[in-house]
Structures are given as C-alpha cells and as structure tokens.
Amino acid sequence: MAGRSAPRGGMSRRSAIRPGRTRLVWVETPANPMWEITDLVAVCELAHAAGARVAVDNTVATPVHTRPLELGADLVVHSATKYLNGHSDVLAGAVLTARRDPLWERIRSWRRNVGAVLGPFEAWLPSAWHADPVLAGWACLQ
Ligand SMILES: Cc1ncc(COP(=O)(O)O)c(C=O)c1O
C-alpha cells in the first residue's frame, strides 16, 4: 500500500486522487496542527467519482460538531482518548461504517479475531459523563 499526502486546496486535492488507483482518501478535519477544515462533501464527491472510499478521522470535531457519515463519508474513526471522553482517563477508539457491506464485515472480523476489545469499565467511563455536552458524543456512537 502506498500513501500520498494531498496538498491543500480544491484543485490539488483533485489531482491527488487517481481514478482507478486511489482506493482510500483519509481526511482529518479539523486537522493537526493548524486546525484546517476540509470540505467533506466536496472530498466525498471527488473520491467517490474516482472509485475511492473516504475515511474521516473525526477525533477533534466529535459527533457533536460533525457527522461525516451524513456528509458522504464511508468510514469514521475516533480516538476516544481525547475530546470524546474528555477526562484523559480512558484509552479507546471507535470505527464506524456507513453500510453493513463487505468492508464492514472485514473490519468486524478483524476486531473480533485480532483486535483489542474495550473492557467494561473503560467502555463505561466515557458514557459516565452524559451531562457534559461534549461527552454526549460518546452516547451518539453507542
Ligand atoms: C486527530 C487524531 N486522531 C487520532 C489520534 C490517535 O489517538 P490514540 O492515541 O488514541 O490512538 C490522535 C493522536 O494524537 C489525533 O490527534
């Protein structure tokens, strides 16, 4: 697998996606370290037209601010270690897919057979703070 970083800007993003060759476009928005925002609808349209899937790292935005699946993304990942939990007391993450398709089956199979599984206490920790508006994002994912 080869990876390429897309230069910033609409046209350069367009040229970074190679129809028939690019299989996955990975977007982090807002992106480290300058909190740059990516137009997810535009990127999803470009990627899908080229036959690529779009995965969005929604760690910073949390589902409170952005719901990438509703904007066309195929996959969403979260590090729950950060804002989703908010108290730096849990090491966790989440992967969401737009559809229960073969890719979802492969991810599910990997998680079941070789992935780490969150312990009950760690799963409870982020949901223990539902009164916090940011942490309500964890409830959105469950
Ligand atoms: C935007 C973003 N996504 C994912 C990660 C990885 O998180 P974790 O350390 O929980 O695997 C980081 C870590 O800094 C991050 O900043």
The ligand as an SDF file (V2000), in Angstrom:
LIG
                    3D

 16 16  0  0  0  0  0  0  0  0999 V2000
   -6.6700   13.6090   15.3030 C   0  0  0  0  0  0  0  0  0  0  0  0
   -6.0960   12.3880   15.9830 C   0  0  0  0  0  0  0  0  0  0  0  0
   -6.5930   11.1660   15.6720 N   0  0  0  0  0  0  0  0  0  0  0  0
   -6.0980   10.0420   16.2520 C   0  0  0  0  0  0  0  0  0  0  0  0
   -5.0840   10.0900   17.1800 C   0  0  0  0  0  0  0  0  0  0  0  0
   -4.5920    8.8030   17.8150 C   0  0  0  0  0  0  0  0  0  0  0  0
   -5.1880    8.6530   19.0470 O   0  0  0  0  0  0  0  0  0  0  0  0
   -4.7930    7.4450   20.0530 P   0  0  0  0  0  0  0  0  0  0  0  0
   -3.5450    7.8780   20.7260 O   0  0  0  0  0  0  0  0  0  0  0  0
   -5.9520    7.3490   21.0000 O   0  0  0  0  0  0  0  0  0  0  0  0
   -4.6050    6.2260   19.2290 O   0  0  0  0  0  0  0  0  0  0  0  0
   -4.5390   11.3150   17.5140 C   0  0  0  0  0  0  0  0  0  0  0  0
   -3.4360   11.3950   18.4900 C   0  0  0  0  0  0  0  0  0  0  0  0
   -2.9050   12.4020   18.8080 O   0  0  0  0  0  0  0  0  0  0  0  0
   -5.0670   12.5000   16.9270 C   0  0  0  0  0  0  0  0  0  0  0  0
   -4.5830   13.7170   17.2300 O   0  0  0  0  0  0  0  0  0  0  0  0
  1  2  1  0
  2  3  1  0
  2 15  2  0
  3  4  2  0
  4  5  1  0
  5  6  1  0
  5 12  2  0
  6  7  1  0
  7  8  1  0
  8  9  2  0
  8 10  1  0
  8 11  1  0
 12 13  1  0
 12 15  1  0
 13 14  2  0
 15 16  1  0
M  END
$$$$
